[in-house]
Amino acid sequence: MSRNFTLQSLQSRTLSELHVLRSQMQREISTAAPGSAASREAWANLAAIDQSIRRRMAPPHP
């Protein structure tokens, strides 16, 4: 996948969409050659998606 997800680009996604993207990134990681550009990109995307999910699931600040 030649797409880079940023935290800003993920803000408009629903939680369900984020979980679908997370699954897609996990599949890409499993099929990419270790250490390849595609693998590194998928890991970076997964980190951004995970952070977006954590932000959505975090309790609101008082």
N, C-alpha and C positions, 0 to 999 in steps of 0.2 A: 504494500500500500504506500503510495507516495503522498499521503496526507499527514500533516502534522497538526495535532490538536493542542490548542493552548487553553489555559484556564478561562480566558475571555471567550473563546469560541465555544466552550462547553457550557457556559452560563445559561444559554437559551434552551439547552436540552433538558428533557424531563428525566426523572430518576430512572424510569424504565428504559429510556433511550441510552442513558449512561451505562446501565447494566448490559444492554445488548452490545454496545461498543466495547465494553470490557471483555465480553466473551469473544468478540471478533479479534481483539488484540491478543488474547491468550492463544487462540488458534493460530494466528500469524507467528507468534513466538515459537510455538511447537513445530511449525513447518519450516521456519527460516533456519539457515545455517548459523550455528553459534558464532558470534563475533562479526557477522555480516552487517552491512549497512541496514538491511531490512530488519534484522533482529534488533539492532540498537534503536532504530526508529520506533519499532513496536514497543520496546521496553519504555522509551520516553513517553510515548502516547499512553501506555498503561499507567504510568506514574501520574500523568496529568488527569486521567479519567478517575483513578483512585482518589486523588486529592479532591476532585469535584464531588465525588460521592460522599467522602468524609465530611466535606463542608455542608452538604445538604442534610446529612444525618446528625450533625452536631446540634446539641441543644442551643436554643437562643441565649445570647448573653443578656444578663439582667440590666 
